[in-house]
């Protein structure tokens, strides 16, 4: 696990905050299209934020401010498929 005082951790937190501010509504809408259920979509987006926070992987960064939205979208898709097949 990355030290909470490290530069990588601070950068991950900054980018996660930017992702929330700039793309939260888009992520929710994307998840709603996948699940057809508001509550399930909200849960999946929260799981995405938790995953990004725990992994803190600079390979998922995009540009200077945020995370790769394509990756986030694919995460939501695969998470939904896993849940519908009973894979956790």
C-alpha positions as CSV (number, residue, x, y, z in Angstrom):
1,X,0.0,0.0,0.0
2,X,1.2,3.5,-0.8
3,X,2.1,5.8,2.1
4,X,-0.6,8.5,2.6
5,X,2.1,11.1,2.7
6,X,3.7,10.1,-0.6
7,X,3.6,12.2,-3.7
8,X,1.9,9.3,-5.6
9,X,-0.9,9.1,-3.0
10,X,-1.4,12.9,-3.0
11,X,-1.5,12.9,-6.8
12,X,-4.0,10.0,-6.8
13,X,-6.2,11.9,-4.4
14,X,-6.1,15.1,-6.4
15,X,-7.0,13.2,-9.6
16,X,-9.8,11.3,-7.8
17,X,-11.3,14.6,-6.6
18,X,-11.1,16.0,-10.2
19,X,-12.7,12.9,-11.6
20,X,-15.6,13.3,-9.1
21,X,-16.0,17.0,-9.9
22,X,-15.7,16.8,-13.6
23,X,-17.2,13.4,-14.5
24,X,-19.4,12.1,-11.7
25,X,-22.6,12.8,-13.6
26,X,-21.2,11.2,-16.8
27,X,-20.2,8.1,-14.8
28,X,-23.6,7.8,-13.2
29,X,-25.3,8.1,-16.6
30,X,-23.0,5.5,-18.1
31,X,-23.7,3.1,-15.2
32,X,-27.5,3.7,-15.5
33,X,-27.4,2.8,-19.2
34,X,-25.7,-0.4,-18.2
35,X,-27.8,-1.4,-15.2
36,X,-31.1,0.2,-15.9
37,X,-31.3,0.8,-12.2
38,X,-30.4,4.0,-10.4
39,X,-29.4,2.5,-7.1
40,X,-27.2,-0.2,-8.7
41,X,-25.6,2.4,-10.9
42,X,-24.7,4.5,-7.8
43,X,-23.2,1.5,-6.1
44,X,-21.1,0.7,-9.1
45,X,-19.8,4.2,-9.4
46,X,-18.9,4.2,-5.7
47,X,-17.1,0.9,-6.2
48,X,-15.1,2.5,-9.0
49,X,-14.0,5.4,-6.8
50,X,-13.1,2.9,-4.0
51,X,-11.1,0.8,-6.5
52,X,-9.2,3.8,-7.9
53,X,-8.5,5.1,-4.3
54,X,-7.2,1.7,-3.2
55,X,-5.1,0.9,-6.3
56,X,-3.7,4.4,-6.8
57,X,-2.2,3.4,-10.1
58,X,-0.6,6.2,-12.2
59,X,-1.0,4.0,-15.3
60,X,-4.7,4.9,-15.1
61,X,-4.1,8.7,-15.2
62,X,-5.3,10.8,-18.1
63,X,-3.8,14.1,-19.0
64,X,-2.7,16.4,-16.2
65,X,-5.9,16.3,-14.0
66,X,-7.9,13.1,-14.0
67,X,-8.3,9.4,-14.7
68,X,-8.8,7.7,-18.0
69,X,-12.6,7.7,-18.6
70,X,-12.4,4.9,-21.1
71,X,-10.9,2.7,-18.3
72,X,-13.6,3.9,-15.9
73,X,-16.3,3.0,-18.4
74,X,-14.8,-0.5,-19.0
75,X,-14.6,-1.0,-15.2
76,X,-18.3,-0.3,-14.9
77,X,-19.1,-2.7,-17.7
78,X,-17.0,-5.5,-16.4
79,X,-18.3,-5.0,-12.8
80,X,-21.9,-5.3,-14.0
81,X,-21.1,-8.4,-16.0
82,X,-19.4,-10.0,-13.0
83,X,-22.3,-9.1,-10.7
84,X,-24.9,-10.5,-13.1
85,X,-22.9,-13.8,-13.4
86,X,-22.5,-14.0,-9.6
87,X,-18.7,-13.3,-9.7
88,X,-17.5,-10.9,-7.0
